[in-house]
Amino acid sequence: MTEKKQLPEIKSLLLPKEEMLEIRRRGKKITIGIPSDFSKIEYRIPLTPEAVELMVSYGHEVYIETDAGKASSYSDEEYREAGAIVVDKHEEVFQCDVIIRVAPFSSEEVDLLRGHQTLISNMHLSTHCQETVQKLMKKKVTTIAYEYMENENKCLPVVRLMSQISGATSITLASEYLSNSRNGKGVLLGGVTGISPTELVILGARTAAEYAARAALGLGATVKIFDDNMFNLQELESKLGQRVFTSVLYPNVIRKALKSADVVLGAMSFNSNPSFRVSEEMVKSMKPGSVIIDLNISQGGCFETSKATDLKNPTYVKHGVIHYCVHNVASIVARTASIALSNVLTPIIIAIGESGGVQNYIKQSNGIRKGVYIYNGILTNKDLGDKLHIASKDIDLLLAIF
């Protein structure tokens, strides 16, 4: 590889025996690759320079593509100083044992893999195609999705953190697209003395909804929250510490709320049923110039009129309503999101090395096992299998074989 140093073997001879013993105790040495996601209009990076420095201290090698951290305000020099090996060629990163990124892997990138590796990234159920999955299976790789990974409390740590960021950021976006600066109708998101406050309707009552509601209430907006689970509604109201309008997803009640709404936020629970909850007829009834922000677009969206957009072309207008359907809203604040993601991934990567490799760690950790959707070339995620009409296997049964 282009910038790989030739000194590690010499340096190891100069280490005290106690230090060499400590390195051996730290488990299996792995090579970690971080490709650039910029071409995919994804600005987050999975590991910060501080995380890389820690990986290197455990004896691992980290290869990162040139300018991979630029959009998150991390320079190549910062990664070099942390001990990473910065490479110019895209394909070099794809030869590592473990490849970590934020965006899903494309069919062309799968062709670059040597096989029998581990890929960690977002899966994006709605965008996966049969060709890519079959190529991954043929390469005998193990793939782990952020969306399904659990921690010891059976929570989804990556989803929760990104939902917090997306929820708060969505209110900033809503305010921006209501203003004249984005050709909106020139409405202030919030409340001003003598003027009726703007209305925000939120579909969903989990993490993204909570952080969006907090931000909107702080500005003085009227917030109405809908969910199909009464416990979620009660829990959210308790967290907010104040009474807000809440309702089960009754069509007539939603229809009435949409007619007066200035902003509608799709924030249903992640990994729930991805079918839309708002029909095109309901969207037609909304006020001209109102804004829809669909945070569930990576799972198919909450609105019948939703279609995926990206950060370069984030919006379109349909039936007079501005639609914002970017799947990676957290990328707007890429540095904050990158630090949050790195905080989750760093202990996992270290644990993989300490346990003797990915296969051992998957057997030991039930939470990381939940994130595996291809194991040694065998599809293990039923949702993905059903979508692509590919037979899937129970990973717990497979672990008895491998």
ZANUVO-943013 format. One record per residue (C-alpha): residue number from 0; x, y, z. Coordinates in nm, 2 decimals. Each point is the difference from the previous one (the first is absolute). Last residue first. Example, Ala and Ser with C-alpha at 12.3 -4.5 7.8 and 13.67 -1.06 7.14 Angstrom:
% residues 2
FIFI / i / xx / yy / zz
FIFI / 1 / 1.37 / -0.11 / 0.71
FIFI / 0 / -0.14 / -0.34 / 0.07
This chain:
% residues 402
FIFI / i / xx / yy / zz
FIFI / 401 / -1.91 / -2.21 / 1.18
FIFI / 400 / -0.28 / -0.26 / 0.04
FIFI / 399 / -0.16 / 0.09 / 0.34
FIFI / 398 / 0.03 / 0.36 / -0.10
FIFI / 397 / -0.23 / -0.07 / -0.30
FIFI / 396 / -0.29 / -0.09 / 0.23
FIFI / 395 / 0.03 / 0.33 / 0.19
FIFI / 394 / 0.02 / 0.18 / -0.33
FIFI / 393 / -0.34 / -0.12 / -0.11
FIFI / 392 / 0.01 / -0.04 / -0.38
FIFI / 391 / -0.14 / 0.21 / -0.28
FIFI / 390 / -0.14 / -0.11 / -0.34
FIFI / 389 / 0.01 / 0.28 / -0.26
FIFI / 388 / -0.31 / 0.17 / -0.12
FIFI / 387 / 0.15 / 0.34 / 0.00
FIFI / 386 / -0.24 / 0.16 / 0.25
FIFI / 385 / -0.05 / -0.32 / 0.20
FIFI / 384 / 0.37 / -0.06 / 0.03
FIFI / 383 / 0.06 / 0.36 / 0.11
FIFI / 382 / -0.26 / -0.03 / 0.28
FIFI / 381 / 0.12 / -0.35 / 0.09
FIFI / 380 / 0.36 / 0.10 / 0.06
FIFI / 379 / 0.24 / -0.30 / 0.01
FIFI / 378 / 0.13 / -0.01 / -0.36
FIFI / 377 / 0.29 / -0.25 / -0.03
FIFI / 376 / 0.33 / 0.12 / -0.14
FIFI / 375 / 0.20 / -0.06 / 0.32
FIFI / 374 / -0.28 / 0.17 / 0.20
FIFI / 373 / -0.22 / 0.26 / -0.19
FIFI / 372 / -0.25 / 0.21 / 0.20
FIFI / 371 / 0.20 / 0.03 / 0.32
FIFI / 370 / -0.13 / 0.28 / 0.23
FIFI / 369 / -0.18 / -0.23 / 0.24
FIFI / 368 / 0.34 / -0.18 / 0.05
FIFI / 367 / 0.15 / 0.32 / 0.12
FIFI / 366 / -0.25 / 0.00 / 0.29
FIFI / 365 / 0.04 / -0.37 / 0.07
FIFI / 364 / 0.37 / 0.04 / 0.05
FIFI / 363 / 0.21 / -0.31 / 0.06
FIFI / 362 / -0.06 / -0.18 / -0.33
FIFI / 361 / 0.03 / 0.32 / -0.20
FIFI / 360 / 0.32 / 0.07 / 0.19
FIFI / 359 / 0.15 / -0.33 / -0.10
FIFI / 358 / -0.08 / 0.05 / -0.37
FIFI / 357 / 0.13 / 0.35 / 0.00
FIFI / 356 / 0.34 / -0.07 / 0.13
FIFI / 355 / 0.20 / -0.12 / 0.31
FIFI / 354 / -0.22 / 0.13 / 0.28
FIFI / 353 / 0.23 / 0.30 / 0.06
FIFI / 352 / -0.01 / 0.10 / -0.37
FIFI / 351 / -0.38 / 0.00 / -0.02
FIFI / 350 / -0.02 / 0.17 / 0.34
FIFI / 349 / 0.22 / 0.29 / -0.13
FIFI / 348 / -0.23 / 0.03 / -0.30
FIFI / 347 / -0.31 / 0.01 / 0.22
FIFI / 346 / 0.15 / 0.25 / 0.25
FIFI / 345 / 0.07 / 0.24 / -0.29
FIFI / 344 / -0.33 / -0.04 / -0.18
FIFI / 343 / -0.23 / 0.18 / 0.24
FIFI / 342 / 0.21 / 0.30 / 0.08
FIFI / 341 / 0.09 / 0.01 / -0.38
FIFI / 340 / -0.36 / 0.05 / -0.09
FIFI / 339 / -0.04 / 0.29 / 0.25
FIFI / 338 / 0.32 / 0.16 / -0.12
FIFI / 337 / -0.11 / -0.04 / -0.36
FIFI / 336 / -0.34 / 0.15 / 0.07
FIFI / 335 / 0.14 / 0.31 / 0.16
FIFI / 334 / 0.25 / 0.04 / -0.29
FIFI / 333 / -0.26 / -0.06 / -0.27
FIFI / 332 / -0.27 / 0.25 / 0.11
FIFI / 331 / -0.19 / -0.01 / -0.32
FIFI / 330 / 0.10 / -0.37 / -0.01
FIFI / 329 / -0.27 / -0.07 / 0.26
FIFI / 328 / -0.26 / 0.04 / -0.27
FIFI / 327 / 0.12 / -0.32 / -0.16
FIFI / 326 / -0.31 / -0.13 / -0.18
FIFI / 325 / -0.09 / 0.33 / -0.16
FIFI / 324 / -0.38 / 0.03 / -0.07
FIFI / 323 / -0.08 / 0.37 / 0.02
FIFI / 322 / -0.34 / 0.06 / -0.17
FIFI / 321 / -0.14 / 0.35 / -0.05
FIFI / 320 / -0.37 / -0.01 / -0.04
FIFI / 319 / -0.18 / 0.17 / -0.30
FIFI / 318 / -0.14 / -0.34 / -0.11
FIFI / 317 / 0.36 / -0.12 / -0.04
FIFI / 316 / 0.30 / 0.22 / 0.05
FIFI / 315 / 0.35 / -0.15 / 0.00
FIFI / 314 / 0.28 / 0.01 / 0.26
FIFI / 313 / 0.35 / -0.12 / 0.08
FIFI / 312 / 0.20 / 0.04 / -0.32
FIFI / 311 / 0.36 / 0.00 / 0.11
FIFI / 310 / -0.09 / -0.15 / 0.34
FIFI / 309 / -0.18 / -0.29 / -0.16
FIFI / 308 / -0.36 / -0.09 / -0.10
FIFI / 307 / -0.21 / -0.31 / 0.05
FIFI / 306 / -0.36 / 0.01 / -0.10
FIFI / 305 / -0.30 / 0.08 / 0.23
FIFI / 304 / -0.35 / 0.06 / -0.15
FIFI / 303 / -0.15 / -0.30 / 0.18
FIFI / 302 / 0.13 / 0.14 / 0.33
FIFI / 301 / 0.18 / -0.18 / 0.29
FIFI / 300 / 0.30 / -0.11 / -0.20
FIFI / 299 / 0.14 / -0.32 / -0.15
FIFI / 298 / 0.24 / -0.11 / 0.26
FIFI / 297 / 0.28 / 0.25 / -0.09
FIFI / 296 / -0.27 / 0.27 / -0.03
FIFI / 295 / -0.09 / -0.02 / 0.36
FIFI / 294 / 0.12 / 0.35 / 0.09
FIFI / 293 / -0.26 / 0.15 / -0.23
FIFI / 292 / -0.02 / 0.38 / 0.03
FIFI / 291 / -0.32 / 0.14 / -0.15
FIFI / 290 / -0.03 / 0.38 / -0.02
FIFI / 289 / -0.30 / 0.23 / -0.06
FIFI / 288 / 0.02 / 0.24 / -0.29
FIFI / 287 / -0.36 / -0.07 / -0.11
FIFI / 286 / -0.20 / -0.12 / 0.29
FIFI / 285 / -0.06 / -0.38 / 0.03
FIFI / 284 / -0.31 / -0.17 / -0.16
FIFI / 283 / 0.21 / -0.14 / -0.29
FIFI / 282 / 0.22 / -0.18 / 0.26
FIFI / 281 / -0.30 / -0.18 / 0.13
FIFI / 280 / -0.10 / -0.11 / -0.35
FIFI / 279 / 0.35 / -0.13 / -0.05
FIFI / 278 / -0.04 / -0.23 / 0.30
FIFI / 277 / 0.18 / 0.05 / 0.34
FIFI / 276 / 0.11 / -0.31 / 0.19
FIFI / 275 / 0.25 / -0.15 / -0.25
FIFI / 274 / 0.11 / -0.36 / 0.03
FIFI / 273 / 0.34 / -0.04 / 0.18
FIFI / 272 / -0.14 / -0.23 / 0.28
FIFI / 271 / 0.24 / 0.06 / 0.28
FIFI / 270 / 0.38 / -0.02 / -0.02
FIFI / 269 / 0.02 / 0.36 / 0.12
FIFI / 268 / -0.29 / 0.14 / 0.19
FIFI / 267 / -0.20 / 0.25 / -0.20
FIFI / 266 / 0.15 / 0.35 / -0.05
FIFI / 265 / -0.18 / 0.16 / -0.30
FIFI / 264 / -0.01 / 0.37 / 0.08
FIFI / 263 / -0.29 / 0.22 / -0.12
FIFI / 262 / 0.05 / 0.38 / -0.01
FIFI / 261 / -0.25 / 0.28 / -0.03
FIFI / 260 / -0.29 / -0.21 / 0.11
FIFI / 259 / -0.36 / 0.12 / -0.03
FIFI / 258 / -0.12 / -0.26 / -0.25
FIFI / 257 / 0.23 / -0.26 / 0.13
FIFI / 256 / -0.17 / 0.00 / 0.35
FIFI / 255 / -0.34 / -0.07 / -0.16
FIFI / 254 / 0.13 / -0.29 / -0.20
FIFI / 253 / 0.19 / -0.14 / 0.29
FIFI / 252 / -0.33 / 0.00 / 0.21
FIFI / 251 / -0.19 / -0.17 / -0.28
FIFI / 250 / 0.26 / -0.26 / -0.06
FIFI / 249 / 0.04 / -0.10 / 0.37
FIFI / 248 / 0.37 / -0.05 / 0.07
FIFI / 247 / -0.03 / 0.02 / 0.38
FIFI / 246 / 0.00 / 0.35 / 0.14
FIFI / 245 / 0.21 / 0.24 / 0.19
FIFI / 244 / -0.03 / 0.38 / 0.05
FIFI / 243 / 0.26 / 0.12 / 0.24
FIFI / 242 / 0.00 / 0.01 / 0.38
FIFI / 241 / 0.34 / 0.07 / 0.16
FIFI / 240 / 0.30 / -0.18 / 0.13
FIFI / 239 / 0.14 / -0.09 / -0.34
FIFI / 238 / 0.11 / -0.34 / 0.14
FIFI / 237 / -0.35 / -0.07 / 0.15
FIFI / 236 / -0.16 / 0.09 / -0.33
FIFI / 235 / 0.23 / -0.24 / -0.18
FIFI / 234 / -0.08 / -0.28 / 0.23
FIFI / 233 / -0.37 / 0.04 / -0.03
FIFI / 232 / 0.02 / 0.01 / -0.38
FIFI / 231 / 0.23 / -0.30 / -0.02
FIFI / 230 / -0.24 / -0.19 / 0.24
FIFI / 229 / -0.30 / 0.09 / -0.22
FIFI / 228 / 0.16 / -0.17 / -0.31
FIFI / 227 / -0.12 / 0.09 / -0.35
FIFI / 226 / 0.16 / 0.34 / 0.02
FIFI / 225 / -0.11 / 0.37 / -0.06
FIFI / 224 / 0.15 / 0.31 / 0.15
FIFI / 223 / -0.13 / 0.36 / -0.03
FIFI / 222 / 0.23 / 0.29 / 0.08
FIFI / 221 / -0.09 / 0.37 / 0.01
FIFI / 220 / 0.32 / 0.20 / -0.05
FIFI / 219 / 0.16 / 0.22 / 0.27
FIFI / 218 / 0.36 / -0.03 / -0.10
FIFI / 217 / 0.08 / -0.23 / 0.29
FIFI / 216 / -0.31 / -0.21 / -0.10
FIFI / 215 / 0.16 / -0.06 / -0.34
FIFI / 214 / 0.34 / -0.11 / 0.14
FIFI / 213 / -0.15 / -0.23 / 0.26
FIFI / 212 / -0.25 / -0.14 / -0.26
FIFI / 211 / 0.28 / -0.08 / -0.24
FIFI / 210 / 0.21 / -0.17 / 0.27
FIFI / 209 / -0.30 / -0.21 / 0.12
FIFI / 208 / -0.11 / -0.09 / -0.36
FIFI / 207 / 0.35 / -0.12 / -0.09
FIFI / 206 / 0.01 / -0.22 / 0.31
FIFI / 205 / -0.35 / -0.16 / 0.00
FIFI / 204 / -0.35 / 0.14 / -0.05
FIFI / 203 / -0.08 / -0.03 / -0.36
FIFI / 202 / -0.17 / 0.22 / -0.26
FIFI / 201 / 0.07 / 0.36 / 0.11
FIFI / 200 / -0.23 / 0.29 / -0.09
FIFI / 199 / 0.15 / 0.35 / 0.04
FIFI / 198 / -0.23 / 0.30 / 0.02
FIFI / 197 / 0.13 / 0.36 / -0.03
FIFI / 196 / -0.11 / 0.23 / 0.29
FIFI / 195 / -0.29 / 0.24 / -0.05
FIFI / 194 / 0.12 / 0.36 / 0.00
FIFI / 193 / -0.06 / 0.25 / 0.28
FIFI / 192 / 0.33 / -0.06 / 0.18
FIFI / 191 / 0.23 / -0.21 / -0.22
FIFI / 190 / 0.01 / -0.38 / -0.01
FIFI / 189 / 0.22 / -0.26 / -0.17
FIFI / 188 / 0.10 / -0.08 / -0.36
FIFI / 187 / -0.01 / 0.35 / -0.16
FIFI / 186 / -0.20 / 0.00 / -0.32
FIFI / 185 / 0.13 / 0.14 / -0.33
FIFI / 184 / -0.19 / -0.22 / -0.24
FIFI / 183 / 0.31 / -0.19 / -0.10
FIFI / 182 / 0.23 / 0.11 / -0.28
FIFI / 181 / 0.30 / -0.15 / 0.18
FIFI / 180 / 0.11 / 0.34 / 0.14
FIFI / 179 / -0.37 / 0.10 / 0.03
FIFI / 178 / -0.03 / -0.22 / 0.31
FIFI / 177 / -0.21 / -0.32 / 0.04
FIFI / 176 / 0.29 / -0.20 / -0.14
FIFI / 175 / 0.25 / 0.13 / 0.26
FIFI / 174 / -0.23 / -0.05 / 0.30
FIFI / 173 / -0.07 / -0.35 / -0.11
FIFI / 172 / 0.37 / -0.07 / -0.05
FIFI / 171 / 0.08 / 0.13 / 0.35
FIFI / 170 / -0.28 / -0.22 / 0.13
FIFI / 169 / 0.14 / -0.30 / -0.18
FIFI / 168 / 0.34 / 0.05 / 0.16
FIFI / 167 / -0.14 / -0.09 / 0.35
FIFI / 166 / -0.16 / -0.32 / -0.12
FIFI / 165 / 0.29 / -0.09 / -0.23
FIFI / 164 / 0.25 / 0.03 / 0.29
FIFI / 163 / -0.21 / -0.20 / 0.25
FIFI / 162 / -0.08 / -0.25 / -0.27
FIFI / 161 / 0.37 / -0.04 / -0.09
FIFI / 160 / 0.07 / -0.08 / 0.37
FIFI / 159 / -0.29 / -0.24 / 0.03
FIFI / 158 / 0.07 / -0.18 / -0.32
FIFI / 157 / 0.36 / -0.05 / 0.09
FIFI / 156 / -0.08 / -0.13 / 0.34
FIFI / 155 / -0.29 / -0.23 / -0.08
FIFI / 154 / -0.12 / -0.10 / 0.35
FIFI / 153 / 0.02 / -0.35 / 0.14
FIFI / 152 / 0.15 / 0.13 / 0.32
FIFI / 151 / 0.33 / -0.18 / -0.08
FIFI / 150 / 0.02 / 0.18 / -0.33
FIFI / 149 / -0.19 / -0.08 / -0.32
FIFI / 148 / 0.11 / 0.01 / -0.37
FIFI / 147 / -0.30 / 0.00 / -0.24
FIFI / 146 / 0.03 / 0.34 / -0.17
FIFI / 145 / 0.38 / 0.00 / 0.01
FIFI / 144 / 0.01 / -0.30 / -0.24
FIFI / 143 / 0.26 / -0.28 / 0.01
FIFI / 142 / 0.12 / -0.18 / -0.30
FIFI / 141 / 0.20 / -0.33 / 0.00
FIFI / 140 / 0.17 / -0.08 / -0.34
FIFI / 139 / -0.01 / -0.32 / -0.20
FIFI / 138 / 0.07 / 0.19 / -0.32
FIFI / 137 / -0.30 / -0.18 / -0.16
FIFI / 136 / -0.23 / 0.13 / 0.27
FIFI / 135 / 0.12 / 0.35 / -0.06
FIFI / 134 / -0.06 / -0.04 / -0.37
FIFI / 133 / -0.35 / -0.13 / 0.07
FIFI / 132 / -0.08 / 0.30 / 0.22
FIFI / 131 / 0.12 / 0.24 / -0.26
FIFI / 130 / -0.21 / -0.16 / -0.28
FIFI / 129 / -0.31 / -0.03 / 0.21
FIFI / 128 / -0.02 / 0.37 / 0.07
FIFI / 127 / 0.02 / 0.19 / 0.33
FIFI / 126 / -0.17 / 0.34 / 0.00
FIFI / 125 / -0.30 / -0.06 / 0.23
FIFI / 124 / 0.20 / -0.19 / 0.26
FIFI / 123 / 0.25 / 0.28 / 0.05
FIFI / 122 / 0.30 / -0.22 / 0.12
FIFI / 121 / 0.21 / 0.25 / 0.19
FIFI / 120 / 0.36 / -0.11 / 0.03
FIFI / 119 / 0.23 / -0.28 / 0.13
FIFI / 118 / 0.16 / -0.23 / -0.25
FIFI / 117 / 0.20 / -0.31 / 0.11
FIFI / 116 / 0.23 / -0.19 / -0.24
FIFI / 115 / 0.00 / -0.35 / -0.15
FIFI / 114 / 0.03 / 0.15 / -0.35
FIFI / 113 / 0.27 / 0.20 / -0.19
FIFI / 112 / -0.24 / 0.30 / -0.03
FIFI / 111 / 0.02 / 0.22 / -0.31
FIFI / 110 / -0.31 / -0.15 / -0.16
FIFI / 109 / -0.20 / 0.10 / 0.31
FIFI / 108 / 0.08 / 0.36 / -0.08
FIFI / 107 / -0.16 / -0.02 / -0.34
FIFI / 106 / -0.32 / -0.15 / 0.15
FIFI / 105 / -0.02 / 0.29 / 0.25
FIFI / 104 / 0.08 / -0.02 / 0.37
FIFI / 103 / -0.24 / 0.17 / 0.24
FIFI / 102 / 0.10 / 0.35 / 0.13
FIFI / 101 / 0.16 / 0.05 / 0.34
FIFI / 100 / 0.33 / -0.19 / -0.04
FIFI / 99 / 0.20 / -0.27 / 0.17
FIFI / 98 / 0.20 / -0.27 / -0.18
FIFI / 97 / 0.14 / -0.28 / 0.21
FIFI / 96 / 0.28 / -0.23 / -0.13
FIFI / 95 / 0.14 / 0.25 / -0.24
FIFI / 94 / 0.01 / -0.03 / -0.38
FIFI / 93 / -0.27 / 0.25 / -0.07
FIFI / 92 / 0.22 / 0.29 / 0.12
FIFI / 91 / 0.24 / -0.06 / -0.29
FIFI / 90 / -0.28 / 0.01 / -0.25
FIFI / 89 / -0.07 / 0.38 / 0.05
FIFI / 88 / 0.36 / 0.09 / -0.08
FIFI / 87 / 0.16 / 0.30 / 0.17
FIFI / 86 / 0.09 / -0.16 / 0.33
FIFI / 85 / 0.03 / 0.15 / 0.35
FIFI / 84 / 0.16 / -0.24 / 0.26
FIFI / 83 / -0.14 / 0.09 / 0.34
FIFI / 82 / 0.23 / 0.07 / 0.30
FIFI / 81 / -0.19 / 0.28 / 0.17
FIFI / 80 / 0.24 / 0.25 / -0.17
FIFI / 79 / -0.09 / -0.14 / -0.33
FIFI / 78 / -0.37 / 0.04 / 0.08
FIFI / 77 / 0.05 / 0.36 / 0.09
FIFI / 76 / 0.20 / 0.05 / -0.31
FIFI / 75 / -0.28 / -0.14 / -0.22
FIFI / 74 / -0.22 / 0.28 / 0.14
FIFI / 73 / -0.31 / -0.03 / 0.21
FIFI / 72 / -0.27 / 0.27 / -0.06
FIFI / 71 / -0.28 / -0.26 / -0.04
FIFI / 70 / -0.01 / 0.07 / -0.37
FIFI / 69 / 0.38 / -0.06 / -0.01
FIFI / 68 / -0.01 / -0.34 / 0.17
FIFI / 67 / 0.04 / -0.22 / -0.30
FIFI / 66 / 0.24 / 0.25 / -0.16
FIFI / 65 / 0.24 / -0.27 / -0.10
FIFI / 64 / -0.12 / -0.35 / 0.08
FIFI / 63 / 0.07 / -0.14 / 0.34
FIFI / 62 / 0.20 / -0.31 / 0.10
FIFI / 61 / 0.01 / -0.09 / 0.37
FIFI / 60 / 0.24 / -0.26 / 0.13
FIFI / 59 / -0.07 / -0.17 / 0.34
FIFI / 58 / 0.26 / -0.03 / 0.28
FIFI / 57 / -0.23 / 0.11 / 0.28
FIFI / 56 / 0.16 / 0.35 / 0.00
FIFI / 55 / -0.09 / 0.02 / -0.37
FIFI / 54 / -0.37 / -0.04 / 0.09
FIFI / 53 / 0.03 / 0.28 / 0.26
FIFI / 52 / 0.15 / 0.23 / -0.25
FIFI / 51 / -0.27 / -0.08 / -0.24
FIFI / 50 / -0.27 / 0.09 / 0.25
FIFI / 49 / 0.17 / 0.34 / 0.06
FIFI / 48 / 0.02 / 0.06 / -0.37
FIFI / 47 / -0.38 / -0.05 / -0.03
FIFI / 46 / -0.15 / -0.33 / -0.11
FIFI / 45 / -0.33 / -0.05 / -0.20
FIFI / 44 / 0.02 / 0.30 / -0.23
FIFI / 43 / -0.30 / 0.22 / -0.08
FIFI / 42 / -0.03 / 0.20 / -0.32
FIFI / 41 / -0.21 / -0.23 / -0.21
FIFI / 40 / -0.07 / 0.13 / -0.35
FIFI / 39 / 0.09 / -0.35 / -0.15
FIFI / 38 / 0.31 / 0.14 / -0.16
FIFI / 37 / 0.10 / 0.13 / 0.34
FIFI / 36 / 0.00 / -0.34 / 0.17
FIFI / 35 / 0.37 / -0.04 / 0.01
FIFI / 34 / 0.12 / -0.35 / 0.10
FIFI / 33 / 0.10 / -0.09 / 0.35
FIFI / 32 / 0.20 / -0.33 / 0.02
FIFI / 31 / 0.10 / -0.18 / 0.32
FIFI / 30 / 0.28 / -0.26 / 0.01
FIFI / 29 / -0.03 / -0.24 / 0.29
FIFI / 28 / 0.25 / -0.12 / 0.27
FIFI / 27 / -0.15 / -0.28 / 0.22
FIFI / 26 / 0.01 / 0.03 / 0.37
FIFI / 25 / 0.12 / 0.26 / 0.24
FIFI / 24 / 0.21 / -0.26 / 0.19
FIFI / 23 / 0.26 / 0.01 / -0.27
FIFI / 22 / 0.03 / 0.38 / 0.03
FIFI / 21 / 0.05 / -0.04 / 0.38
FIFI / 20 / 0.27 / -0.26 / -0.06
FIFI / 19 / 0.19 / 0.24 / -0.23
FIFI / 18 / -0.02 / 0.27 / 0.27
FIFI / 17 / 0.14 / -0.24 / 0.27
FIFI / 16 / 0.28 / -0.11 / -0.23
FIFI / 15 / 0.11 / 0.36 / -0.05
FIFI / 14 / -0.04 / 0.13 / -0.36
FIFI / 13 / 0.30 / 0.03 / -0.23
FIFI / 12 / -0.08 / -0.31 / -0.20
FIFI / 11 / -0.35 / 0.13 / -0.06
FIFI / 10 / 0.14 / 0.32 / -0.15
FIFI / 9 / 0.19 / -0.20 / -0.27
FIFI / 8 / -0.32 / -0.19 / -0.09
FIFI / 7 / -0.21 / 0.32 / -0.01
FIFI / 6 / 0.25 / 0.20 / -0.22
FIFI / 5 / -0.11 / -0.06 / -0.36
FIFI / 4 / -0.27 / 0.26 / 0.00
FIFI / 3 / -0.31 / -0.04 / -0.22
FIFI / 2 / -0.05 / 0.31 / -0.22
FIFI / 1 / -0.09 / -0.15 / -0.34
FIFI / 0 / -0.12 / -0.35 / 0.10
